[in-house]
């Protein structure tokens, strides 16, 4: 299949926060020793849509 005028689009279908305690490390220059306690994770569910112009294929 030939891709002509392909465009990528993301369609967000769901967005929520998952509440959980976890530890992560942040950077301070080259130092990764900064420990931070987090309480939530932002979650986003998306669909990757690819729109292709198929008009020229039907003509050929």
Residue pairs with C-beta under 8 A, 6 or more apart in sequence:
2 57
3 52
4 52
4 53
4 56
4 57
5 52
5 53
6 50
6 51
6 52
7 50
7 51
8 48
8 49
8 50
9 48
9 49
9 50
9 51
10 46
10 47
10 48
10 49
11 46
11 47
11 49
12 44
12 45
12 46
13 45
13 46
13 47
14 43
14 44
14 45
15 42
15 43
15 44
15 45
16 43
17 40
17 41
17 42
17 43
18 40
18 41
18 43
19 39
19 40
20 39
20 40
20 41
21 37
21 38
21 39
22 37
22 38
22 41
23 35
23 36
23 37
23 38
24 35
24 36
24 38
25 32
25 33
25 34
25 35
25 36
26 32
26 34
26 36
27 34
28 34
